[in-house]
Amino acid sequence: MKRITALLLAIALLALPLGGCGSPAPTSTPDPEPTASNPTESETPTPGPVTFTDDLGNEVSVDNPQRVIATLSSFAQTWQLAGGQNLVGLTEDAQTEGKVEIPADVQYVGTYDTLNLEQIIALEPDLVILSAAPRYKQTDLQEALKGAGINFAYFNVTHFEDYLRMLKVFTDITARPDLYDVNGEAVQERVNAILAQVPVASGEKPTVFFLITESRGTRVQNGETMPGRILTELGAENLADTNPSLLSEFSLEGLIAAEPDYIFVLPMGNSAEATAANVATLEGNPAWGDIKAVKDGKYFKVDLEHFMYKPNNLWDESYQILFDDLYK
């Protein structure tokens, strides 16, 4: 009986699990937290139909366009900043400005002020992004595009808020609100931080002139232009707004008589040599050195990237440059 009892006890012990042996209980590895750049599969944005009113008052409806043409380099870059792809057509300024990631198979549809309608139609786009600004002469194409059954939208981008409006439309189309946060809201916050540093007016505002030099002469920019608006927001008074005669016909005598505190010049030309020659024409005038702003070291040259081409997600840099010239 004792032997039977011992045998039963041994069998029972063998049936018990042994500590430290066998397979460990399975553990789960938590999935990484989703981010804007690494969304989970279920959160991957899916573009859908979007309807909006363009800057010519046209009602436009798009649904995940797959063949897009942009007729300004800055518009093409804004499309890409919104996560847009599938650019099949660009204008030639995209090559010279260097802001756009140019697809290998893209075709060029002329220059921004001389578009090739036949080429645009031949590319069979499902969205053409055009400029409503009169100087680009693109609005004449809308009836022909309607007749060809091609979807299009016009935008007029002069100021920072215009860029934000366009970016919002594009990120709605691409279903990428995260890119509006990065390339729109964050830029707005940086601009606001610069504006918050503008000294509270304790006396007269600094007076300014903003000039463009080119082969056909010198032009004055008023407060409604891109750089003019930035200067106004930074607390300056644009003397071209109070001396409108200078807008139609610039004269150095008129500039001297206005006595601006600051002068800004944007040099332009078809080449580096031509640009330098145009500036030299202005600076070579014997009276140039007698201007108070020039003698006081308050004459600044600015660049095309920040004050002619639209800076888009770098708009705050344009504000910062002029702020530093005015107040530092």
C-alpha positions in Angstrom: 0.0 0.0 0.0 2.9 2.4 0.8 4.4 1.7 -2.6 1.1 2.4 -4.4 0.7 5.7 -2.4 4.3 6.8 -3.3 3.7 6.0 -7.0 0.5 8.1 -7.1 2.3 11.0 -5.4 5.1 10.9 -8.0 2.6 11.0 -10.8 0.8 14.0 -9.3 4.1 15.9 -8.9 5.0 15.2 -12.6 1.7 16.8 -13.6 2.5 20.1 -11.9 4.2 22.9 -14.1 7.9 23.4 -13.4 9.1 26.9 -12.5 11.5 28.5 -15.0 10.7 25.9 -17.7 8.3 25.9 -20.7 7.3 28.7 -23.0 6.7 32.1 -21.4 3.3 33.7 -21.6 3.0 35.8 -24.8 3.5 39.6 -24.4 2.1 42.2 -26.8 4.3 45.0 -28.2 2.4 48.3 -28.3 1.9 49.9 -31.7 3.8 53.2 -32.3 1.8 56.3 -31.6 0.5 57.7 -34.9 1.9 61.0 -35.9 1.2 63.4 -38.8 4.2 62.0 -40.7 3.5 58.4 -39.7 -0.3 57.9 -39.6 -1.8 54.5 -38.8 -3.2 52.6 -41.7 -6.7 53.4 -40.6 -5.9 57.1 -40.4 -4.3 57.4 -43.8 -6.0 60.4 -45.4 -8.2 59.6 -48.4 -8.8 62.6 -50.6 -12.4 63.1 -51.6 -14.6 65.6 -53.4 -13.9 69.3 -52.6 -15.9 72.3 -53.8 -14.7 75.9 -53.4 -14.9 79.3 -55.0 -11.8 80.6 -56.8 -10.6 84.2 -56.9 -12.6 84.9 -60.1 -15.8 83.7 -58.5 -15.9 80.4 -60.3 -17.3 77.4 -58.3 -14.8 74.6 -58.7 -15.2 70.9 -57.7 -12.3 68.5 -57.7 -11.9 64.9 -56.6 -8.3 63.7 -56.0 -6.9 65.1 -59.2 -4.3 62.9 -60.9 -3.0 65.2 -63.7 -2.3 68.7 -62.5 -0.9 71.7 -64.3 0.4 74.8 -62.4 1.0 78.0 -64.4 3.3 79.7 -61.8 6.3 78.3 -60.0 5.0 79.5 -56.6 1.6 77.9 -57.2 3.3 74.6 -58.1 5.4 74.8 -54.9 2.3 75.5 -52.8 0.6 72.5 -54.3 3.6 70.3 -53.3 3.7 71.9 -49.8 0.1 70.7 -49.5 1.1 67.1 -50.3 0.0 67.5 -53.9 1.6 65.2 -56.5 0.9 64.3 -60.1 2.3 67.5 -61.7 2.2 66.9 -65.4 2.7 70.5 -66.6 4.6 73.6 -65.4 5.7 76.9 -66.8 9.3 77.7 -67.5 9.8 79.8 -64.4 9.8 76.6 -62.3 13.2 75.9 -63.8 14.7 79.3 -63.0 13.2 79.9 -59.5 14.3 76.4 -58.3 11.5 76.0 -55.7 9.6 73.1 -57.3 10.5 69.4 -57.2 10.2 68.9 -60.9 9.0 65.4 -62.0 11.1 63.7 -64.5 8.3 63.4 -67.1 6.8 66.9 -66.6 6.1 69.0 -69.7 6.4 72.8 -70.0 3.4 74.7 -71.2 5.0 78.0 -72.0 5.9 81.0 -69.8 3.6 82.4 -67.1 2.5 85.3 -69.4 2.5 83.3 -72.6 0.7 80.0 -72.0 0.4 77.4 -74.8 -3.3 76.5 -74.7 -2.9 73.6 -77.2 -0.2 72.0 -75.0 -2.3 72.4 -71.9 -5.3 70.7 -73.6 -3.1 67.9 -75.0 -1.9 67.0 -71.5 -5.5 66.2 -70.5 -5.3 67.6 -67.0 -8.0 67.2 -64.5 -7.0 70.4 -62.7 -5.2 73.5 -64.0 -4.1 76.0 -61.4 -3.8 79.5 -62.9 -3.2 83.1 -61.7 -5.9 85.7 -61.6 -3.4 88.6 -61.5 -3.9 90.8 -64.6 -0.2 91.2 -65.3 0.1 87.4 -66.1 -2.6 87.6 -68.7 -3.9 84.1 -67.8 -7.6 85.0 -67.3 -8.2 85.1 -71.1 -7.9 81.3 -71.1 -10.9 80.5 -69.0 -13.5 80.3 -71.7 -11.3 78.1 -73.9 -10.7 75.8 -71.0 -14.4 75.6 -70.2 -15.0 74.8 -73.9 -12.5 72.0 -73.7 -14.1 70.6 -70.6 -11.0 71.1 -68.5 -11.3 71.8 -64.8 -9.4 74.9 -63.6 -9.1 77.3 -60.7 -7.8 80.9 -60.5 -5.9 82.3 -57.5 -4.5 85.8 -56.9 -1.6 85.6 -54.4 0.0 88.9 -53.4 0.0 88.9 -49.6 0.6 86.3 -46.9 -3.1 85.8 -46.2 -3.6 85.0 -49.9 -1.0 82.2 -49.6 -2.7 80.9 -46.6 -6.0 80.8 -48.4 -4.6 78.9 -51.3 -2.7 76.5 -49.1 -6.0 75.7 -47.2 -7.8 74.9 -50.4 -5.0 72.7 -51.6 -4.7 70.8 -48.3 -8.5 70.3 -48.4 -8.1 68.7 -51.8 -5.2 66.5 -50.7 -6.8 65.7 -47.3 -3.6 66.8 -45.5 -4.6 69.3 -42.8 -1.4 68.4 -41.0 0.5 70.1 -43.8 -1.6 73.2 -43.4 -0.5 73.2 -39.8 3.2 72.9 -40.7 3.3 75.2 -43.8 0.6 77.6 -42.8 -0.3 77.9 -39.2 3.3 77.5 -38.0 4.4 80.3 -40.4 1.6 82.5 -39.2 2.8 82.0 -35.6 6.3 83.0 -36.6 5.0 86.1 -38.4 2.9 87.1 -35.4 6.0 86.8 -33.2 7.9 89.2 -35.4 5.0 91.7 -35.5 4.8 91.5 -31.7 8.3 93.0 -31.6 7.5 96.1 -33.5 8.0 99.1 -31.2 4.9 100.7 -30.0 4.7 104.1 -31.8 6.0 106.8 -29.5 6.4 109.3 -32.3 6.4 109.4 -36.0 6.5 106.2 -38.0 9.7 105.5 -40.0 9.2 106.6 -43.6 10.3 104.3 -46.4 10.6 104.0 -50.2 10.7 100.6 -51.8 12.2 100.6 -55.4 12.7 98.1 -58.1 15.5 98.7 -60.6 15.3 97.1 -64.1 16.5 97.9 -67.6 13.5 100.1 -68.4 14.0 102.3 -65.3 13.2 102.4 -61.6 9.7 101.7 -60.2 8.3 102.6 -56.9 6.2 100.0 -54.9 3.3 101.3 -52.9 1.7 99.9 -49.8 -0.5 97.5 -51.7 2.4 95.5 -53.2 3.8 92.5 -51.4 6.9 94.3 -49.9 4.8 97.5 -49.3 2.3 95.6 -47.2 4.9 93.9 -45.1 6.6 97.3 -44.4 3.2 98.8 -43.4 2.5 95.9 -41.1 5.9 96.5 -39.5 4.9 100.0 -38.6 6.5 101.9 -41.5 4.9 104.7 -43.6 5.3 104.1 -47.3 5.8 107.6 -48.9 4.6 106.3 -52.3 1.1 106.2 -50.7 1.3 109.9 -49.9 3.2 110.8 -53.1 1.3 108.9 -55.8 2.9 110.9 -58.6 6.1 108.9 -58.0 4.2 105.7 -59.0 3.6 106.8 -62.5 7.0 108.5 -63.1 9.9 108.0 -60.7 12.4 110.8 -60.3 15.4 111.0 -58.1 14.5 114.6 -57.4 11.1 113.5 -56.0 12.8 110.9 -53.8 15.2 113.4 -52.5 12.4 115.9 -51.7 10.4 113.2 -49.9 13.4 112.5 -47.6 12.6 108.9 -46.6 14.2 107.5 -43.4 14.8 104.2 -45.2 15.3 103.1 -48.9 14.9 99.5 -50.0 15.9 98.5 -53.5 15.1 95.2 -55.3 17.5 94.7 -58.2 16.2 92.9 -61.2 17.6 91.9 -64.6 17.8 89.1 -67.1 21.2 88.2 -65.8 23.5 88.9 -62.9 25.4 91.4 -65.1 22.2 93.2 -66.2 21.0 93.3 -62.6 24.2 94.9 -61.4 24.1 97.4 -64.3 20.6 98.4 -63.4 21.6 99.1 -59.8 24.7 100.9 -61.0 22.5 103.2 -63.0 20.6 104.3 -59.9 23.6 104.5 -57.6 25.7 106.2 -60.3 23.6 109.3 -60.2 25.7 112.1 -58.6 22.8 113.0 -56.4 22.4 109.5 -55.0 25.1 109.9 -52.3 23.5 113.1 -51.0 20.3 111.3 -50.0 20.0 111.3 -46.2 19.0 107.6 -45.9 22.0 106.7 -48.0 24.4 108.8 -45.9 22.9 107.4 -42.7 23.4 103.8 -43.8 19.7 103.1 -44.1 19.8 102.0 -47.7 19.3 98.2 -48.2 19.2 95.9 -51.2 16.9 92.9 -50.9 16.6 89.7 -52.9 14.1 88.3 -55.4 13.5 85.1 -53.4 11.9 87.0 -50.6 10.4 90.0 -52.3 9.5 89.1 -55.9 8.9 85.4 -55.9 6.3 84.4 -53.3 8.2 82.9 -50.3 5.3 80.6 -49.4 6.3 78.5 -46.3 9.2 81.0 -45.7 7.1 84.1 -45.6 8.2 84.8 -42.1 11.8 85.3 -43.4 10.6 88.2 -45.6 9.1 89.9 -42.5 12.2 89.2 -40.5 14.6 90.7 -43.1 12.7 94.0 -43.2 12.2 94.1 -39.4 15.9 93.7 -38.9 16.6 96.5 -41.4 14.2 98.8 -39.7 14.8 98.2 -36.1 18.2 96.5 -35.5 
